[in-house]
Structures are given as C-alpha cells and as structure tokens.
Amino acid sequence: MKYGVLTFFKLVFFVLYSKVLFGFKVRVFKGFPLLLNKKLISFGDGFTAGKDFRCEVVSKTGTIRFGKNVKVNDYVHIGASKSIDIGENVLIGSRVTIVDHDHGKYLGAAQSSPLEEPDKRELISQSIKICDNCWLGEGAVILKGVTLPAGTIVGANSVVTKSPSRACILGGIPARILKVYDDESGSWIKK
C-alpha cells in the first residue's frame, strides 16, 4: 500500500512541477529535465517527456520547436546549434539522440586538426526537421541536415545521416531505406 501512495504523490509532484515551470501546454516531465537556454525551446500542447530528458540549445541563435502531442521517452538528448523542428504527433523512443551539429570540420578545405581540443573546434551545423507522425525507435540517432518526411519510421539503434524523399522505414548504421509507403495500395513495400 505504501508503494502506491508514494507513487501517487510522486506523480502529482511531477505534474505540478511541469505545469508551474512550463505552463499548461506540457503534460508532464518524469523527473527533472535538463533544459539549456529554455527561452529558445518551444513546446506544443500535449508534450510529454520521460526520465532524464536533456534538451539544449548551444548557441544564442539556435532553436528547438516541438509540435503538438510529441511524446519523448526516457534518456533522450536533443541538442541544437542551428534549429531542430519536430512536428506533431511524433513518438520518440528511449535513448534517442537528435543533434544538428558536429564539433569540427572533416570534409573539404580547412579541416579541423586532431591536435585541437574537440570542444574548442568550430561547430558545423545544419537544421533538422522531423515531420508529423514520425516514430523514432529505441536508441536511434538523427544527425545534422536530416529531414524525415511525415510518417517515417526509424528502426531501433539506427543512425540517420541522409534525408529520404518520402515516408519510409529506415534501419541500420548508416540507416538505409528498408520499406517505402505506397499511397495507391496503402501498404509498406520492401525496397
């Protein structure tokens, strides 16, 4: 009986904590989120986040925007230097990482030196857009410059480095298209 009462009071506390700090748009944070530059982060109605949610804007001009009904599970890290835009009704599994920047330049001219400390290297940023109704599986990683079309599914532990052109199921490291959604037949077709 004690366990049930304690759980109830913890839930009430986190609901009140979420409402006071983030307004009535946010349903609840489980635990205490780490939000860096909170004023540059916007939450849509019905947003929820699990345990140890870490969301940070690491520049003065970057932004992170969550649409309506975004559900974020435990241990998720979202980091923006430029911008990350997450649409409506997006489901994000546990241990997902979404980061729009790299520490250093490793292609083309004027590449970063391995002798320079990684945190002192120039941040190379490209916006990320995750459209409506996407589902990111456990442990997925979304890297800079990626746009996920509406309805895209990212398989568990996949690393997405490139943008697909239409709704699909992605999987692997680096992620590749496993299936595409065919509007005519209303079904997923193997690629």
Rosetta blueprint (number, residue, H / E / L):
1 M L
2 K H
3 Y H
4 G H
5 V H
6 L H
7 T H
8 F H
9 F H
10 K H
11 L H
12 V H
13 F H
14 F H
15 V H
16 L H
17 Y H
18 S H
19 K H
20 V H
21 L H
22 F H
23 G L
24 F L
25 K L
26 V E
27 R E
28 V E
29 F E
30 K L
31 G L
32 F L
33 P L
34 L E
35 L E
36 L E
37 N L
38 K H
39 K H
40 L H
41 I E
42 S E
43 F L
44 G L
45 D L
46 G L
47 F E
48 T E
49 A E
50 G L
51 K L
52 D L
53 F L
54 R E
55 C E
56 E E
57 V E
58 V L
59 S L
60 K L
61 T L
62 G L
63 T E
64 I E
65 R E
66 F E
67 G L
68 K L
69 N L
70 V L
71 K E
72 V E
73 N L
74 D L
75 Y L
76 V L
77 H E
78 I E
79 G E
80 A E
81 S L
82 K L
83 S E
84 I E
85 D E
86 I E
87 G L
88 E L
89 N L
90 V L
91 L E
92 I E
93 G L
94 S L
95 R L
96 V L
97 T E
98 I E
99 V E
100 D L
101 H E
102 D E
103 H E
104 G L
105 K L
106 Y L
107 L L
108 G L
109 A L
110 A L
111 Q L
112 S L
113 S L
114 P L
115 L L
116 E L
117 E L
118 P H
119 D H
120 K H
121 R L
122 E L
123 L E
124 I E
125 S E
126 Q L
127 S L
128 I E
129 K E
130 I E
131 C L
132 D L
133 N L
134 C L
135 W E
136 L E
137 G L
138 E L
139 G L
140 A L
141 V E
142 I E
143 L L
144 K L
145 G L
146 V L
147 T E
148 L E
149 P L
150 A L
151 G L
152 T L
153 I E
154 V E
155 G L
156 A L
157 N L
158 S L
159 V E
160 V E
161 T L
162 K L
163 S L
164 P L
165 S L
166 R L
167 A L
168 C E
169 I E
170 L E
171 G E
172 G L
173 I L
174 P L
175 A L
176 R E
177 I E
178 L E
179 K E
180 V E
181 Y E
182 D E
183 D L
184 E L
185 S L
186 G L
187 S E
188 W E
189 I E
190 K E
191 K L
